[in-house]
Amino acid sequence: MVYFIIISAILISYYISIILKFRSGWLQLSEINAGHHIQGRVFISVIIPFRDEEPNLEPLIKNLAEQRFSPHHMEVVMVDDHSSDKGQITVKELQKKHHWLRFTESKGHGKKAALRTGISAATGELVVTTDADCHFGRDWLQTIAETYLEQNPDMIVMPVTMNAGKRWFDRFQQNDYLALQMATAGALGTGNPIISSGANLAFKKKSFLETSKSIQGEEYLSGDDVFLLHTFKSQSFKIIYLKSAQAMVKTNPARSFKQFLFQRMRWGGKSKGYQDRFARITAVTILLINVLIALMPLGVILWGSSFLLLWGMSMVLKTTADWSLLNSGKSFFSVRFKLPLFLTFSLIYPYYIVLAGMGSLFFPEVWKDRKGR
């Protein structure tokens, strides 16, 4: 029991230090708003891989058509990853209305191949990626362009928020996604990025081509975004976080628990392929601290009620640190939850993390009806 207490104290202390570091990094980031004062121009290629997304394509392209950004300085490359629905027809019909809309078919299978096909076809200096089921405000591309021209980064990591559904389960997903986003932004705010989201990412095509042969994680179905980030980081490329509500992309929660769990298993599973040291340590620490807390009720059974104090103290310390991080960003990401609901999530969270973490070890990746390793 003594060893368990010592290990618990070390893990919790390190976990709290990481969370507080992320919070500090988030608070150091300056919020940016588009001023529509571009000095010079940049041509942007928006790459959107899609597979069986027919219902989402027309709203997505309408969203892009409403951008307050010069249509003569943008192109949208829609890459079909072997869809079985009528998505191709929808895109080709919309091409008649929009000269900037392009269509191509993926030269391989899977999202990574579709992205590479799109990037190869892109003619822009700056590549922006998003997903077919996402939507964004009218200043999205304008804000990205201004930030790029002012700071000249190799990569821009940008915020993604999850829409609040009506179900309790939707709120849980939104809370979980906020935690991921705060870790993304907070780590970048400290100058030590660990994760990013391909739902809202921009990078120089030139920088991508320079590093394309050294990008890790090709054996995984997902992770094109994170592995690219790690490659850029290893090359000391300039990576920034665009803290702007105008540059934010919105996505929707998973429709079922199975879909949600397999998504999180896919995300967690790719961490086994991380080469970045800090990203690996952070991923392992988060998994271990949640395994530890999930097992503590068993300690109460084995060692008696005195172990209940350790469990209670661990939960209070972890939950307080988590609340301080999420509470500092929930307004920016338009996430609404009160402390009682957050405490309920906190009790469930360790068991969900253990389930997703263990599942990623024993089950193959699943994405769009495809199985990976």
C-alpha positions as CSV (number, residue, x, y, z in Angstrom):
1,M,0.0,0.0,0.0
2,V,2.9,2.4,0.8
3,Y,4.3,1.9,-2.7
4,F,0.9,2.6,-4.2
5,I,0.6,5.8,-2.2
6,I,4.1,7.0,-3.4
7,I,3.4,6.2,-7.0
8,S,0.0,7.9,-6.8
9,A,1.6,11.0,-5.3
10,I,4.3,11.2,-8.0
11,L,1.8,10.6,-10.9
12,I,-0.8,13.1,-9.5
13,S,1.9,15.8,-9.0
14,Y,3.3,15.4,-12.5
15,Y,-0.2,15.3,-14.0
16,I,-1.2,18.6,-12.2
17,S,2.0,20.2,-13.4
18,I,1.2,19.4,-17.0
19,I,-2.4,20.7,-16.7
20,L,-1.3,23.9,-15.0
21,K,1.4,24.3,-17.7
22,F,-1.3,24.0,-20.4
23,R,-3.5,26.6,-18.6
24,S,-0.6,29.0,-18.4
25,G,0.1,28.4,-22.1
26,W,-3.5,29.1,-23.0
27,L,-3.6,32.3,-21.0
28,Q,-0.4,33.5,-22.7
29,L,-2.0,33.3,-26.2
30,S,-3.3,36.6,-27.5
31,E,-6.8,36.5,-29.1
32,I,-6.9,37.6,-32.7
33,N,-9.7,39.1,-34.8
34,A,-9.7,39.7,-38.5
35,G,-9.3,43.3,-39.4
36,H,-9.8,42.9,-43.2
37,H,-6.6,44.9,-43.7
38,I,-4.4,42.4,-45.7
39,Q,-1.2,43.9,-47.0
40,G,-0.5,41.7,-50.0
41,R,-2.3,38.5,-51.0
42,V,-1.9,34.7,-50.5
43,F,-3.6,32.0,-52.5
44,I,-5.3,29.4,-50.3
45,S,-6.0,25.8,-51.3
46,V,-8.7,24.2,-49.0
47,I,-8.4,20.4,-49.1
48,I,-11.5,18.4,-48.1
49,P,-11.3,14.6,-48.2
50,F,-14.8,13.0,-48.1
51,R,-16.3,9.6,-48.1
52,D,-20.0,9.0,-48.0
53,E,-20.8,12.5,-46.9
54,E,-23.5,13.4,-49.4
55,P,-25.9,15.2,-47.0
56,N,-23.1,17.4,-45.7
57,L,-21.6,18.5,-49.0
58,E,-24.0,21.1,-50.2
59,P,-24.1,23.0,-46.8
60,L,-20.3,22.8,-46.6
61,I,-19.8,24.3,-50.1
62,K,-22.5,27.0,-49.3
63,N,-20.5,27.8,-46.2
64,L,-17.4,28.2,-48.3
65,A,-19.2,30.4,-50.9
66,E,-20.2,32.8,-48.2
67,Q,-16.6,33.4,-47.1
68,R,-15.5,37.1,-46.9
69,F,-12.4,36.3,-48.8
70,S,-11.6,36.9,-52.5
71,P,-12.8,34.0,-54.6
72,H,-9.9,34.8,-57.0
73,H,-7.4,33.9,-54.2
74,M,-8.8,30.5,-53.2
75,E,-9.6,27.1,-54.5
76,V,-11.4,24.2,-52.8
77,V,-10.2,20.7,-53.7
78,M,-12.8,18.1,-52.9
79,V,-11.2,14.6,-52.8
80,D,-13.5,11.6,-53.0
81,D,-12.2,8.7,-51.0
82,H,-14.2,6.0,-53.0
83,S,-17.7,7.0,-51.8
84,S,-20.6,4.7,-52.4
85,D,-23.2,7.5,-52.3
86,K,-24.0,10.3,-54.8
87,G,-21.5,12.8,-53.3
88,Q,-19.5,13.0,-56.5
89,I,-22.6,14.1,-58.4
90,T,-23.4,16.7,-55.8
91,V,-19.9,18.2,-56.1
92,K,-19.9,18.2,-59.9
93,E,-23.2,19.9,-60.0
94,L,-22.0,22.6,-57.6
95,Q,-18.9,23.1,-59.7
96,K,-21.1,24.7,-62.4
97,K,-21.9,27.5,-59.9
98,H,-18.4,28.0,-58.3
99,H,-15.3,28.4,-60.5
100,W,-13.1,27.9,-57.4
101,L,-14.5,24.4,-56.7
102,R,-12.4,21.5,-57.9
103,F,-13.0,17.7,-57.7
104,T,-10.6,14.8,-57.8
105,E,-10.6,11.2,-56.8
106,S,-8.2,9.8,-54.3
107,K,-5.3,7.9,-55.8
108,G,-5.3,5.5,-52.8
109,H,-7.5,4.4,-49.9
110,G,-8.0,6.2,-46.6
111,K,-7.9,9.8,-45.4
112,K,-4.1,10.1,-45.6
113,A,-4.1,9.1,-49.3
114,A,-7.0,11.4,-50.0
115,L,-5.1,14.3,-48.4
116,R,-1.9,13.6,-50.3
117,T,-3.9,13.5,-53.5
118,G,-5.5,16.9,-52.7
119,I,-2.2,18.5,-51.7
120,S,-0.6,17.3,-54.9
121,A,-3.4,18.9,-56.9
122,A,-3.3,22.1,-54.9
123,T,-1.9,25.2,-56.5
124,G,-1.9,27.5,-53.4
125,E,1.0,28.6,-51.3
126,L,-1.0,27.9,-48.2
127,V,-3.0,24.6,-47.7
128,V,-5.9,24.6,-45.3
129,T,-7.6,21.3,-44.3
130,T,-11.0,20.6,-42.8
131,D,-13.6,17.8,-42.7
132,A,-16.7,17.5,-44.8
133,D,-19.0,17.5,-41.7
134,C,-17.6,20.7,-40.4
135,H,-18.9,24.3,-40.7
136,F,-17.3,27.7,-40.0
137,G,-18.0,31.5,-39.9
138,R,-17.7,33.9,-42.8
139,D,-14.3,35.3,-41.7
140,W,-12.6,31.9,-41.4
141,L,-10.3,32.1,-44.5
142,Q,-9.8,35.9,-44.1
143,T,-8.5,35.4,-40.5
144,I,-6.2,32.6,-41.6
145,A,-4.8,34.7,-44.5
146,E,-4.1,37.7,-42.3
147,T,-2.4,35.7,-39.6
148,Y,-0.3,33.9,-42.2
149,L,0.8,37.2,-43.9
150,E,1.6,38.8,-40.6
151,Q,3.5,36.0,-38.9
152,N,4.7,33.8,-41.8
153,P,4.4,30.5,-40.0
154,D,5.0,27.0,-41.5
155,M,1.9,25.7,-39.7
156,I,-1.2,27.2,-38.1
157,V,-3.1,25.1,-35.6
158,M,-6.6,26.4,-35.1
159,P,-9.5,25.8,-32.8
160,V,-12.3,23.3,-33.2
161,T,-15.4,23.2,-31.0
162,M,-18.2,20.7,-30.7
163,N,-21.8,21.7,-31.1
164,A,-23.9,21.2,-28.0
165,G,-26.5,18.5,-28.6
166,K,-29.6,18.0,-26.5
167,R,-28.5,14.7,-24.9
168,W,-26.5,14.3,-21.7
169,F,-24.1,12.1,-23.8
170,D,-23.6,15.0,-26.2
171,R,-22.6,17.3,-23.3
172,F,-20.1,14.6,-22.1
173,Q,-18.5,14.5,-25.6
174,Q,-18.4,18.3,-25.7
175,N,-16.6,18.4,-22.4
176,D,-14.2,15.7,-23.5
177,Y,-13.5,17.6,-26.8
178,L,-12.9,20.8,-24.9
179,A,-10.2,19.0,-22.9
180,L,-8.4,18.0,-26.1
181,Q,-8.6,21.5,-27.5
182,M,-7.3,23.1,-24.4
183,A,-4.4,20.6,-24.3
184,T,-3.7,21.5,-28.0
185,A,-3.8,25.2,-27.5
186,G,-2.1,25.2,-24.1
187,A,0.9,23.1,-25.3
188,L,1.4,25.4,-28.2
189,G,1.1,28.4,-25.9
190,T,4.1,27.0,-24.0
191,G,6.0,26.5,-27.3
192,N,5.9,22.7,-27.1
193,P,3.0,21.5,-29.3
194,I,1.8,17.9,-29.0
195,I,-1.4,17.5,-30.9
196,S,-3.5,19.2,-33.6
197,S,-6.7,18.6,-35.5
198,G,-7.0,18.1,-39.3
199,A,-10.5,19.6,-39.0
200,N,-8.8,23.0,-38.8
201,L,-5.2,23.1,-39.9
202,A,-3.1,25.2,-42.2
203,F,0.5,24.8,-43.5
204,K,2.8,25.9,-46.3
205,K,2.7,23.5,-49.2
206,K,6.4,24.0,-49.6
207,S,7.1,23.0,-46.0
208,F,4.9,19.9,-46.4
209,L,6.8,18.8,-49.6
210,E,10.1,19.3,-47.8
211,T,9.1,16.9,-45.0
212,S,6.6,14.6,-46.7
213,K,9.0,11.6,-46.9
214,S,9.9,11.8,-43.2
215,I,6.3,11.9,-41.8
216,Q,5.8,9.1,-39.3
217,G,2.6,7.1,-38.7
218,E,1.8,5.9,-42.2
219,E,0.6,2.6,-40.8
220,Y,-2.3,4.3,-38.9
221,L,-5.7,5.2,-40.5
222,S,-5.8,8.6,-38.7
223,G,-3.2,10.9,-37.3
224,D,-2.2,12.7,-40.5
225,D,-2.5,16.0,-38.5
226,V,-0.6,15.0,-35.4
227,F,2.2,13.2,-37.2
228,L,2.6,16.2,-39.6
229,L,2.8,18.5,-36.5
230,H,5.5,16.3,-34.9
231,T,7.5,16.2,-38.2
232,F,7.3,20.0,-38.5
233,K,8.3,20.4,-34.8
234,S,11.3,18.0,-35.3
235,Q,12.5,20.2,-38.2
236,S,12.2,23.4,-36.0
237,F,9.6,24.8,-38.4
238,K,7.5,27.8,-37.1
239,I,4.2,26.5,-35.6
240,I,1.6,28.9,-34.2
241,Y,-1.8,28.6,-32.6
242,L,-4.5,31.0,-34.0
243,K,-6.6,31.9,-31.0
244,S,-9.5,33.4,-32.8
245,A,-13.3,32.7,-32.7
246,Q,-13.4,33.9,-36.3
247,A,-11.1,31.0,-37.3
248,M,-12.9,28.4,-35.3
249,V,-14.5,25.3,-37.0
250,K,-17.5,23.5,-35.5
251,T,-18.2,19.8,-35.6
252,N,-20.9,17.6,-34.3
253,P,-20.9,15.0,-31.5
254,A,-21.0,11.3,-32.4
255,R,-24.5,9.8,-32.8
256,S,-23.9,6.7,-30.7
257,F,-21.7,5.5,-27.9
258,K,-20.1,2.9,-30.2
259,Q,-19.2,5.5,-32.8
260,F,-17.8,7.8,-30.0
261,L,-15.8,5.0,-28.4
262,F,-14.2,3.8,-31.6
263,Q,-13.3,7.3,-32.6
264,R,-11.5,7.8,-29.2
265,M,-9.9,4.4,-29.5
266,R,-8.6,5.5,-32.9
267,W,-7.3,8.7,-31.6
268,G,-5.7,7.1,-28.6
269,G,-4.2,4.2,-30.6
270,K,-2.1,6.4,-32.8
271,S,-0.2,7.7,-29.7
272,K,1.7,4.4,-29.8
273,G,3.4,5.8,-33.0
274,Y,4.4,9.1,-31.5
275,Q,8.1,9.9,-31.8
276,D,7.8,13.2,-30.0
277,R,9.0,12.7,-26.4
278,F,6.8,15.2,-24.7
279,A,3.7,14.0,-26.6
280,R,4.4,10.4,-25.5
281,I,5.0,11.3,-21.9
282,T,1.8,13.4,-21.8
283,A,-0.2,10.6,-23.4
284,V,1.2,8.0,-21.0
285,T,0.7,10.2,-17.9
286,I,-3.0,10.9,-18.8
287,L,-3.6,7.2,-19.3
288,L,-1.8,6.1,-16.1
289,I,-3.4,8.7,-13.8
290,N,-6.9,7.6,-15.0
291,V,-6.0,3.9,-14.6
292,L,-4.8,4.7,-11.1
293,I,-8.0,6.5,-10.1
294,A,-10.2,3.9,-11.8
295,L,-8.5,1.2,-9.7
296,M,-8.7,3.0,-6.4
297,P,-12.2,1.7,-5.5
298,L,-10.6,-1.8,-5.6
299,G,-8.0,-0.6,-3.1
300,V,-10.9,0.3,-0.7
301,I,-12.1,-3.3,-0.9
302,L,-8.6,-4.7,-0.5
303,W,-7.1,-2.4,2.2
304,G,-10.1,-1.0,3.9
305,S,-11.8,2.4,4.3
306,S,-8.5,4.1,5.1
307,F,-7.8,3.9,1.3
308,L,-10.9,5.9,0.7
309,L,-9.1,9.0,1.8
310,L,-6.4,8.5,-0.9
311,W,-9.1,8.1,-3.5
312,G,-10.9,11.2,-2.4
313,M,-7.8,13.3,-2.2
314,S,-6.7,12.1,-5.7
315,M,-10.1,12.9,-7.2
316,V,-10.2,16.4,-5.6
317,L,-6.7,17.2,-6.8
318,K,-7.2,15.9,-10.4
319,T,-10.7,17.5,-10.7
320,T,-9.5,20.9,-9.4
321,A,-6.7,20.9,-11.9
322,D,-9.0,19.8,-14.8
323,W,-11.6,22.4,-13.8
324,S,-9.0,25.2,-13.8
325,L,-8.0,24.4,-17.3
326,L,-11.4,23.8,-18.9
327,N,-13.0,26.7,-17.1
328,S,-10.4,29.1,-18.5
329,G,-11.4,28.1,-22.1
330,K,-15.0,27.2,-22.0
331,S,-16.2,30.7,-22.8
332,F,-14.0,31.0,-25.9
333,F,-15.1,27.6,-27.2
334,S,-18.8,28.4,-26.4
335,V,-19.1,25.4,-24.1
336,R,-21.6,25.7,-21.2
337,F,-21.6,23.4,-18.2
338,K,-21.9,24.0,-14.5
339,L,-19.8,22.6,-11.7
340,P,-22.2,19.8,-10.7
341,L,-22.3,18.4,-14.3
342,F,-18.5,18.7,-14.5
343,L,-18.1,16.7,-11.3
344,T,-20.4,14.0,-12.7
345,F,-18.3,13.8,-15.9
346,S,-15.1,13.7,-13.7
347,L,-16.4,10.5,-11.9
348,I,-17.0,8.8,-15.2
349,Y,-14.0,10.0,-17.1
350,P,-11.3,7.7,-15.7
351,Y,-13.4,4.6,-16.7
352,Y,-14.0,5.9,-20.2
353,I,-10.3,6.6,-20.7
354,V,-9.4,3.1,-19.4
355,L,-11.9,1.6,-21.7
356,A,-10.8,3.6,-24.8
357,G,-7.1,3.0,-23.9
358,M,-7.4,-0.7,-23.4
359,G,-9.6,-1.0,-26.5
360,S,-7.0,0.7,-28.6
361,L,-4.5,-2.1,-27.7
362,F,-6.8,-5.0,-28.6
363,F,-9.1,-3.8,-31.3
364,P,-8.1,-2.6,-34.8
365,E,-8.7,1.0,-35.9
366,V,-12.0,1.6,-37.6
367,W,-12.7,4.6,-39.8
368,K,-15.4,4.9,-42.4
369,D,-16.0,1.1,-42.4
370,R,-12.3,0.5,-42.9
371,K,-10.1,-1.4,-40.5
372,G,-6.5,-0.6,-39.8
373,R,-3.8,-2.2,-37.7
